[in-house]
Amino acid sequence: MSTDVPPLPPHDSIQADLDENDDPHALNTLSKFTLFETRSRFYITASTADTHRVLKIDRTDPAVLNVVEDATVYDSAELDLLLRMVQDGNKSQGGLEKVLEFHGIVGFVKFTAGWYLILISKRSVVGLLGGHYIYHCDETTLITIASKSERTAQETKMLHTFQHVDLTKNFYFSYSYDITNSLQTNLTVSPSNRRWNTRFMWNHYLLSPAFDLEDPKGRSKWVLPLIYGFLDQAKINVFTRTVYLTLIARRSRHYAGARFLTRGANEHGHVANEVETEQIVSEPLATPFGTRNKSDDARPLSDHGAGYGAYTSFLQYRGSIPVMWHQESNQMTPRPPIEITIKDPFYTPAAKHFDDLLGRYGAPIFILNLIKSRETVPRESKLLAEYGQCVEYLNQFLPEGKKMTYIAWDMAQAAKSGHQDVMGVLEDICEEALQATNFFHGGPARNEVGTGPYRDKPLLQHGILRVNCVDCLDRTNAAQFAIAKRAFGHQLYALGLISTPHLPFSCDAVDVLTEMYHDHGDTLAWQYTGSALVNRVDTYRRTKAAQWSSHSRDLLENIRRFYNNSMLDADKQSAINLFLGVQPSPPTYDLARPNYKQWFTPSHLEEPKSDELAPINQVYKEYYKPHILSQFGRLYAFTMNSTTRFHAKPKNEMLASPFESRVPTELGSPTTHHSSTQRVARRWAIPVPAPGSTSLSTQQSSNMPQTDDQPKHDHHTHTHNHPPHPLETMVASLLNPPDLDKRIKDYEWYTQYHSSEELESNTIGEEKDLQLYIKVSKLFQGEFDHQHDNESSNMNIFNPHTTNTNTNTNLNSLRLGLNSSNWLSTTNTNDNLLINRDESAMTSVDITKLDELGKVNLGYYENWLKSNVTQ
């Protein structure tokens, strides 16, 4: 794909175009950087298509960092002129030299001597949102700023420690998209009011000496935030439509570190292993996010904000238990004892922590605590009691409707017992949380119209689901997957891709989500403990593959964790503290303490507000690059992971839906109604309306019995005249049998049979007796007419104790056709009654046995034979 290069417009037109289309507070789109040097300065040029900016760094004083931003925007000709002028002015000192081309500035750092400049030298595309690329940092370069410097032994040691933080693993950035904030914040808060979320900006300490990171109005175009965590993206092919599934995990820089060295919460309310996970499901019909449609009296409300209606987002949170506790790792034990260091009667660290969550996400907060409740030696259970008391104390001061929901569930015991559906319970908890907090959808609902009230405006998430165990790793990741699966169904339902917000486990879409959460959990575990997950999602689903293959892997990961925690965590913690600028010090409690009653900020409990869907700066030229030759095969959108790569399918199944199960019945699946395991929570086992709408799914209405007042939905209706497929005929006959009325009557009679007054005994005849009488009736049906006189006298043998004539009449109505020449004989070998039609073969009969048998089954066979005769 190639395009002709248009002539460059003059500088005035470029500046006018920038002023007209670009928001002055929008993010930069600078993506191509070049470093030049002279003896006294560094010159960094940054380019986007035909616009350029310049940054100057002074090199004369090694102890002082002097960075100057040039506010002028240059075109290509003006930039060449500027560089020639610098070259001519420094000829006596060696001139201007090009050092390297790079992809961004990580920041500046100083140890004991001079300053260093950290640059991104290699990158790779890992995500695409609304035409905005997200990159992974593959390689960095550290350059000494001063022209002359000497490294001491202490300087070399600190530099070596600093480089222990591997910037080439799990660091992500974007030039034009604010990756530190969620999609909801980026699309609903205007750039003039939106700040960097510095909690997740891991190069905050490195950028602070040169740029102002707090004031959104003075935002620098050169600031390139790096987040540390996980990012993955995959395509889901839905026939002719394409859905993007994006997973972003942001690790907090506050109280970050190794496993046993950062536990619980600190005095500021920051918790260990704090990670925000965002799940974005989108159907990008166009490259950008869309355009903002301002409200207008002449335009219906359903058109407002429809430009972002292809994007949905769901946030969940993990973090350590927010009380002050720790584990001593000095002892050579794989599981050190847990100690609660400080007992605060007002739970000040937890109060600060939850107030911060209310400020970031709003109310309500759902707390899912997965630690163990019963232990031989109390360990995790200590935290269970302390955490429960903490939430109970803080909750009493929150107003009604804003209180935190605390759910304590021993997930390990539930999975070990095998009597509970672990994934199903977690999905039920997620369903409850979703109904209270919702998720973000940037436009009106796209699900079926006409089944109920229709949501005609964007949906905002207000609140958060907080999940934790002791380490916030294995159990937490499995729980977050189950929660994400249920949220995934609601997101697809809001986009109009499925008819019900429930997804089976064995479908392509859930397989993609499972693999992404496996990688998500492994990556976060490596960052915190130095090993992968021990218990994965399959462990709690109790699949056969997990039961046979996970034991050796779990043992290996436990050994790796023990080694890293015992030998390497101290150096790792020192490197993280040096990278983040943390000065370790003993906790001090002279800080401002919140009011023990009003520990929360009242404004944090207000309803969510939106800037009417804030605009996002467009990156048309940066994404399409019309000035260069492009190939489809090299574009990230074409090379992205897809559902077609997970399972090799035959040609006749290539167009199968990725949301349908590949197996007819999923035994033990949370989505199967006939699961063999016990499901504790049943309140949300049926399909529910999507958040923001009260319309029930088609599947629910089809499962309910139809009445005359309800419209019947036939999902198998065909518009063509071809004969139906045999499978369709079979399914239709099973769902709607032709003799349904007769079956209902037979069933009603059967249910009342045991309480029939005609029975003189509670003894019920066995099945073989029924078969015998049916056989006898059929054999002698035709001989009844000419043997009627003889039969009336012979039938008295059946009941010699009864002489009433009414008995003979009832026996005659049986129409069994028995005469004196055809008798029944009993044998002791097989206990079967045989028919002998030879008169000479008449033998003796056990009268008592026949009498008892006749009393039991007399009324039943009489009614049965009457009904058959009438038919």
N, C-alpha and C positions, 0 to 999 in steps of 0.2 A: 504494500500500500504506500504510495508516494503521492506527494502533492507539490505543486509549484510554489516556490518561495516568493511571497509578495514583496514588493519594495518596502523598505523601512520608512515609516512615517517620520516627520521631523520631531524634534524633542518636545516641542510645545504640545503636539497632538498626543504624544505618549503620556505626558504629565496630565493632560486633560482627561485622557482615558482612565488613568489610574485614579484620579480624583472622583470620576463619575462612577466607576464600578467597584472600587475597593473601599471597604470600610477602614477608616484610619485606625481603628482599634482591633482590626482582624489580625489573625495570625499571619506570619510571614510565609512566603512560598519560596524562600531561598533554598536552593538545593545543590548548586554547583559552586564550590569554594576553591579558591586558589591562594596560596600563601607566597608572598614575595618578601624579600628581606633586603635591608640595607644595613650599614654598620650601626645605625642609631635607631632604626624602627623596623617593625613588622607591618606589612600592608596585606590585609586580607580582603579579597574581592569576592562578593557573592552575587550570583546571577540567577535570574529566572527569565528564560526566553531572551527578550531584548532589553530588560531592565537590570541595572547593576547597582550595588551598594558597596561602600568601602569602610573598613574598620582599621584603626591605627593603634599600634601597641608600642609604647616607648621602651627602648632597651638600654638606656644610658645608666639608670640606677637599678642594680639588681635587687635591692631591698624594697623598692616601691613599685607597685603595679599601677600603671597609667594607661588606661584604655579609653580611646576617643572614638565615638560613633560619628560618622559623617552623615548629616541629615539629607544631603543632596542625593537625588536619584539620577543616575547617569544612563545614557544610552551607550551603545557599543562604540560609537565614534568618540564620544566624550571620555569614556573610560580609557581608550587607547591614548588620547591626548594627555590625560592625567598621568598615566604610567610613563609616557615619554618625558614629561616634565620632571618627574621624580628621578628618572634615569639620568637626565642631563644635570640635575642639581646635585647628584651624588657621584659624579664621575671621579672626583678626586679621592673618594673613599671606597672605590670599587664598584660603584654603580648599583643598579637594581637587579637582583637575581631571583629567578623563580625557584622556590624550594620544592613544593609539591602541590598536587591537587588532592583535595579531601572532600568529605561529605558533611562535616559539621563540627562545631566546637563543643566538647564535653565540659570544659571549664579550666580553671587555673588553680594551682595548688602550690603551697610553700611549706617547707619543712624547717630547716635551720638556716639555710643560706639564701638562695635566690628562688625566683618564681619559675614554674613550669607551665607549659601550654599543652593541653591534652586534646588531640584531634581524632576524629573518626576517619580512618583511611579506607575501610572496606565496609560495605553494607549489602544487605539482601532483602528483597521484598517478601514480606510474610503476611500482609493483610491489605485489604482494599475496602474503604467505606466511603460511599458517596463520591467516588473519584479521587479520594485522598489516600495516598499510599502510606502504609505503615511498614517500617524497616526494622531489621535486626542488626545490631552492631556486631560486625564480624571481626574487625581488627581496629586497634587504636595505636596512635603514635604519641609519644611524650617528647616534647621539645623544650630545651632550656631557653628561656627568653633572653637572659643577659648574654651579651656577646662574649664575656669572659667570666668564668666561674670556677670555683674549686670545690670539690666534694670531699667532705670530711667522712670519717668512719661512721659517725652518727647519722650524717645525711644519707650515706649509702644504705645503712641499716633501715632507716625509715622509708626510703624509696623502695627497698625490697619488700618491706611489709605492706606498703601501699599497693604494690602490684599483685599481692595475693588476692585482691578482689579482681576477679577475672571479668573485665568489661566485654569480653567476647562471648559471654554466655548469658542469655536471658535478659539482655538489656535492649529496649525497644524505643523507637522515637518516630515522630512524624513531623514534616515541615509545615503542613497546612491544617492539620487536625489536632485539636487539644486532647492528647492521649491521656492526660492526667485526670480529666473529668469524664463523667459518664456521658452516654449519648443523650440522655434526657437533659442534662445540664447544657450540653453544647447546642441543642436544638430549641431550648426554651428560655435560656438566659442570654440576653444581648451581649455582644462583645464588650461594650462599655461598662457593663456591670459584672462580667465574668472574670474571675481571678484564676490564676494557676492553682491547682490543688497541690500545694507544696508538700503535703503529707506523702504523696507518692512520687515526688520529684527527687530521685536519688542523687542527682548532680546539683542539688540546691546549694550545698556548702561550697561547691567548686565554682558556681556561677555568681554567688553573692558578692565577692569582692569587685566584680566588674559591672554588674547590672542590678537594677531594682526589680525584684521579683514579686513584690507585694501589691504595688499600685497598678491596677489594670489600665488606667489611662496613660501611664508612662511605659507601657509594655514595649520592650525592645524587640526589634525584628531579628536580632541575632540570638536570642535565647532559644535553645533547643532542649526541651526537657527530656530526660531519660527515665523511663519507668523500669523497675526490676520485678520480674515475675514470670508470666507465661502468656503467650499469644498463639492462637491457632485458628485457621479458617478452612472451611471446606464447602464445596458446592453439593447441593442436593438436586438431582435432576427429576423434575416432576413433569413427565411427558414433554411438552414444549416449553415449559416454564423452568426457571432456575432460581433456587433459593440459596442464599448465603447464610451459613451458620458460623458465627464468629465468637470466640471465647477469649476474653481478656482478663488476666489476673494481675492486680496491682498490689505489690507488697509495700507496706508502710516503712518509711525510714526511721520512724520513732520507735525506740526500744527494740531495734533490730539486732540480731545476733544468732549465736549458736544455741542448740537445744537446751542443755542444762545450765547455761550461763544467763539466759533470759527466760524467766518464768513469770507467769502471773502478770501483775501490773506494777508500774512504778508510781512514785508520788505524784506525777503529773496526770495520771489516768491513762497513760499509753500502755497497751497490752502487747505481749510477745506474740510473734508469729501472726501478725495482723495482715489479712489479705482480703481485698475486695474483688469479687469475681463477677464479671458482667457477661451476660449471654445475649448476643444480638442476633436476631433472626430477621432477615430482610429479603425482599424481592425487588432488586433494583431494576426497574424497567427503563431507567435512564442513568447516565453516568453520575450526575450530581445528586445530592440529597433531594433537591426539588427547589421550588420557589415559594416564598412566603406569600400567602394570600391574605391581605389585610381585611379586617371585618368591614362590611358595607351593608347598608340597609337594603340596597337593591339586590344583594346576593344572598341566597339562602344559607342558613347556618351550616348545612351539610357540606358546602363548598369551602368552608373556612379551614385552612391548614391542610388541605388534601394533598399538598405537595410532598409532605413527609409521611404519608400514610403507608408507605412501603417498608417502614422501619419500626421494629419493636425491640425492646430491651428489658432485661430482668436482672436485678442486682441481688446478690446474697453475700454474706459476710462470715468470716471465720476469725477467731481470735482467742487467746488464752483466757482462762477464768480471771475476771478482774478483781482479784483479791491479792494481797501481798503474800506470796508463798514461793518456795524455792526447793531445789533438790541439790544436795551436795554430791558432786561427781568425783570427789577425791578417792573414795573407797572403790575398790575393784569389784563392784557389783553392777550387773547390767540394769537393775531397777532400784536406784537409790530411794530411800524413804522420803516422803513428802512432808515438809514442815511449813506450817503457817507462821511466818516470821512476826507479823504485827497484827494484832487484833484491834481494829478501829471500830468503836461502837457506832460511829456515824458513817462508816464505809465511805470515807472521803475519796479514795482512788476510784472506786466503782461509780460514785456519784459523778465525778468528773468525766469518766469514760462514757457513761450512758447519756450525759448531757451533750457530749460531743456527737454521739450517734444521733440524738434527736435533732441537733443542729444540721447535720449532714444529710440525713435521710428522712427525718420527720417521724411522726408517731402513726401507728403503734409499732413497738419493737417486739418481735417474737423471739424468744430465747429457747433454743433446743439444746439441752445438756445431755450428752451421751455417755458420761462417765459411769463407772460401775457403782452399784448400790450395795452389793454384798461381797465381802472379801474375808478370807480367813484371817489375814493380817490387815488391819485398816490402813489403806493407802489412798486410793482415789476417793473412797467414801468420806474421808475428812473434808475434802473440798466440796463434796455433794451437800453436806449439811451447811457448811459456811456459805456457799453460793445461794442456797435456798433461803437462808435467813437474810442475806444481803438483798435479794430481790424483793422479799416480803417487806423489809423495812423501807426500801426506797419507793415501793409501789403505793404505800399508804398515803403519800403526799401528792401523788399525781391525780388529776381530776378524772372523773368517770369518762370512759370512752378513750382515754389516752394512756391507760395503765398498760404495763408490760405484761405479756403473756409468757409464763414460765412453764416449760414442759421438760421434765426430767424422765429419761427413759434409758434403761440399761440395755444398750444395743448389743453389747458383747454377749450378755446372758441370753437375750432373745435369739440371737443367731446360733448360739451354742445349743440351746434347748431343741431347736427345730420345730417348735410348736407354734411359732408366730411367723407371719409373712412380713419379714423385715422391710422389704422394698415397698410393700403395700401400705404399711403403717407410715413410713416416711412420706409417701405420696399423699396420704390423707392429711398429714400435718402441713404439707406444702399447699394442699387445696384450701385448708383453713386460712393459712397465711395469705394466700393469693386473694381470697375474697375480702380480706381486710386491708391489704396494702396495694393490691393491683400490680400491674406492670406498666411500662411505658409503651404507648403506641402513638405515633406522630400524626394520626389522622383518624377519620371515621372508621368504624368497624366495617370489614369487608365480608363478614360471614353472611349467611342466608338472611334475606329480608322477607318479612311476612310471617315469621314464626313467633314474633314477639316484639316488644319495644326495641327500637334500633338506636344504637349509640352513634350519634352524628357529630361528635367532637373528639378531639384528642384525649387520650387516657394517660394520666400521670401516676407514677408509683410514689406512694407516700408511706414510708415505713420500710422496715428491713427485717429479714429473717437471719438471726445470728445463730451459728452452729459452732459447737465446741466439744472436744473431748479433752483428754489430758494434754496430748501433744498437738492436737488440731491437725492430724495427718490422716491416718488410715480410716478410722470410723467417720471422721468428719468428711473426708473426700467421698466415701461411699454414700453418706447421707446427702451431700450436696449433689451428687449425681442423680439420686432418686428425686430430689427436689427439682433439679434442672429438667428432668424428663417430664415431670408434670407441667412445669412452666413452658417447656418446649411445645407441648400440645396446645396450650392456651395461646401461645404466640402464633402458631400455624393456623389455629382456628380464627384468630382475629384478622389474619391476612386473607382469609377465605380459601385456604388450601385444603382443609379437611372439614368434614361435617360434624365432627365431635372433638372436643379437646382431650381425648384419651388416645394414647398410642400404645400398641403392643410392644413387647420387648423384642421379639424376633422380626424386626423390620429393618430395612436398610438405614432409615433415618436415625433410629435409636442406636444402631451399630456404630454409626459415625459419631454420635454423641458419646457413646461408651468409650470408644478409642480416644476421643479428645479428653475426656475426664481421666482416663488412665494416664495419659501424658501430663495432664494438668497436675494430678496428684504426685506423680513421680518427680516432676520438676520442682514443685514446692517442697517435697520431702528432701531432695538432694540439697536444696538451698538451706534448709533448717537443720538437718541431721547428718548430711553427707552420705545418704543411702536412699534407695528407692522405697516405694511403698512396701510394707510387709503384707498387709491384708488389702486386697483389691476389691473391686466391685463384685467380681464373681464369687468371692469368698462368702459374701453375705447373701448372694442369690442361691448359693448351695448347688451350683451346677456340677455335673460329674467331672468335667474337665478341671475345674478348680480344686475339687477334692483330691484328685490324683497327682496334679502337677505342682501344686502350690507349696507343699511341705518343704521340699529341698530349697526352693527359692526363698521361702520365709526364713529358714534357718540361715541361709547365706546373708540375707539382708540384716538380720539381727546381729550377726557377727560383725558385719561392716559398720553398723551403727555403733556398736559397743567400742570398736577400735577408734572410730572417728571421734566419738564423744570423749574418750579417755585420753587420746594422744594429740589430736589435731585441733580441738575446739578452741583452745586458748589462743593459738596463733590466728585462727580464723576470726575470733572476736576482736583481737587487736587490729587486724586489717580493716574490719568493718567500721570500728570506731574511728580509725584514722581517716578512712574514706569519707565518712559522714561528718567528721569534725566533732565527734563526741568526746568529751573529757570525763572519763569515769571518776566518780566521786561518791562518797557515802550519801545516802538519802538525807535530806534536810526537810524539816517540817515547819519552817518559818514562812512557808508560802501562804498565799491567801486561800483560806478555806471557805467553801460555800456554806450558806446557811443550812443548818441541819434539817430544816423543814423544806424550804424552797431551794432545793439543790439543783433545780433545773432552771433554764432560761425560758420565761413565758413565751417569748416570740418563737421558740423552737416548736411549740405545740400548735401553731397556726396552720391553716389549711395550705396546701401547695399553691404557689403562684407561678404564672407563666407570663413571659413577655410576648405573648401571641406568636409563638414559634419564631425564634430569633433567626435572622439570616446567617447563612454560612458562606464564607468567601468562596468564589468559584475558582476552579483550577483547570480551566479548559485547556489552555496552552501547555500547562505542565503535564497533564495526563495524556493528551493526544500527540503533543510534540509535532505540530504541523511542519516545522522547519527541518525535520530529519526523516529518513526513510524508516518505516516501521514494518514489522512482520507479525502476523497474528500468532505464529508459533512461539514467539518470544514474549508475548504479553502475559502478564501474571494471571489475568482473568481466564486465559485458556489453559494455563498449566496448573491451576489450583487443584488441590485434591478434590475428588468427586466420589459420589456413591457408587459409580460404575467401577471403581477400582478396588472395592472391598470384597466383592463376591463375583466370581466368574459365572455368568449366566448363559444359558443357551439362547439362541436367536429368538425363540418364541416367547421368552420371558424378558426380553430387553425393555419392553414397554410396561412392565409391571410397576405398580405404584410403590414408591419407597416407604409409604406409611401403612402398608398392609402386611400382616404377619406372613412369614414364609412357611409356617407349619400350621396345620388345621387346629390343633389344640395345644395350648401351652400349659403343661401341668405345673402347678406350683407358681404360676405367674401372677403377679398382683393384679393384672388386668383380666384374669380368668375368673369367672364367677364360681366355678366348681373346683377351687383350689383345695388341695389336700391339707394345707396348713391353716392354722387359725389366724384370723385377721382381727386384731383387737378393736380398731376403730372402724365402724361401719356407717358413719353418718354421711360420708361422701363417696360411698361405693357406687352410686349411680351417676350418670352424666349430669353436670351442673351448667348453669348459664355462664357464658364468658363474662369476665369482669367488665362492668359498664353496660351490660345488656342482660335482660331477663329471659331471653329466648332460649328455649331448650334445644338440644341437639336433635337432629333427625333420628339418630340411633335410639335415643331415649323414647321418642314418640313411637317408633316402630316396635319397640319392645313392650309397650303398654298395650293392654287389650283395646281393640277398636270398638267404638259404639256407633250408633246411628247418627249421633250429633257430631262426631269427629270425622274429618276428612281422612280417607285412607290413602296412604302413600305407597305406591307400587314402584319399587326401585328396579324392577325387572321389565318394565314396559318398553317395548320396541316399536319404533316407528315404521319398520319395514315389514313386508309380508312373508318373509322367509319362515319356514317351519321352525319351531323352537328346538333348541338343543336338547338331547336326551337328559343331560344333567339338569337343565332347567325344569324339564317335565318331572323328573324325580323329586327335585327340591320342592316344586309346587305341590306335588301330591303329598309330600311329608308335612309341609306347612299347612295345607288346606285339604285334608283327606275327604273323599266324596261321602263316606259313611260316618261323618263326624257326629251326627245326631244319634245314631244307633250306638256309637261308642260311648257317648255321654250317658245314655240311658243304662247301658250295661254296667258302666262304672258306678252309677248311682245305686243300682240294684246290688252290686257287689259290696259297696260300702255298708249297706243296710242288711246284708245277708246274715251276719253273725248275730244281730239283734232281732231276728225274725221270730215272731210268736209261734210260728208253725213248728219250730223245733222243740222237741220234747226233752232234749238232752243238750248239754254244752259240748259234747264230744263232736268233733269235726272229722268227717271222713277223709281218708287220704286220697291222693290223686289217682292211685291205681283203682280205687273203688269207683270213682267217676268214670274212668275209661272203661271199666267192665260194664257198667250199666249202659253206657252209650253203645258199646259193641253189641250187647244183648238186644237192645232196642232195634238196632239196624238189622240184625239177623232175622228177627222174628216179626218184623213190621208187617209183612204180607200175609202171615199165617194167622193173624188175629181174628179175622172174620169167621172162618169156618171152625175155629177151635174155641169160640167164646164160651160155649156151655161147659166143656170139659175144664177150661181154665178157672172158672169161678169156683169149682169144687176142689181143684188141686191147690189153689193159692192159699187155702186155709192152713196148709202145712207150715207156711211161713210164720204164722202166729197162732199156735194151738191154744194159747191162753185167752184169746179174744174170740168171742162167739157172736159179736154184734154184726149184723148184715151191712152196716155202713162201712165196716172195714173192707168187706169184699168189694163194695162199690168203688171205694177209693183205690183198691189194688187194681181193679179192672181198668180204671182210668189211666194207669201207668202205661198201658199198651205195650207191655214187655213181650207178649206173645209166647209165654211159657206154657207148655202142656205136659201132660203126664208122661209122655214118651220122650220128652227131652228134659233132662235134669242137670243139676249142677253137682259137681263133685269137688271135694277139697283134698289137697295133698299137703303133707307136712314138709315136703322138700323145698318147694318154691312158693308156697302160700298163694298160689294163683288159682282162681276159679276157672275151670275148663268146661266147655260145652260139649255134651255128648248127645248126639242126635239118634243114637241106636237105643231102642227100647230095652234090649237085653243087657245093656251096660249100665242100667240104673244101680246106683250105689246108695249107701246110707248118707244122710246129710246131718251136719252139726246144727241142730235146730236153734240152740241157744245163741250161737254165733250169728246165724242169719237173722234171728230176731233182733239182736242188738244193732246189727248193721242196718237193718231196715228202718228201725226207729230213728236212727240218726239222719239218714239220707232220703227218707220217704218224701217229706215235703219239698225238698230241693228238686228231686227228679220229676216230681209231678208238675211243678211249675215250668221246669225247663222243657219237658216234652209237650206241654200244652202250647207254649210259645212257638215251638218248632212246627207243630201241626198246623197252627193258624197261619204261619208263613208259607 
